[in-house]
């Protein structure tokens, strides 16, 4: 009996980034309010990442591609932007 190794799907791992408490707070607020901001691989470009934003079943992408930690930093900037935008209205 011969066993074939299962072929893995493409994968890529983001570098580690330590987010401070304020950044995590903004990200948590987005998750609770159904605003999804994700870092996804740009498969056609090596080691580049895109930012995907999903709100109310509508998905859009940042047109710029980023390298590793730059993408994570940009994701947290988007989280802060939406946090500030929606919390100014409540004031």
Buried (B, 14 or more C-beta within 10 A) or exposed (E): EEEEEEEEEEEEEBEEBEBEEEBEBBBEBBEEEEBEBBBEBBEEEEEBBBBBBEBEEEEEEBEEBBEBEBBBBBBBEBBBEBBEEEEEEEE
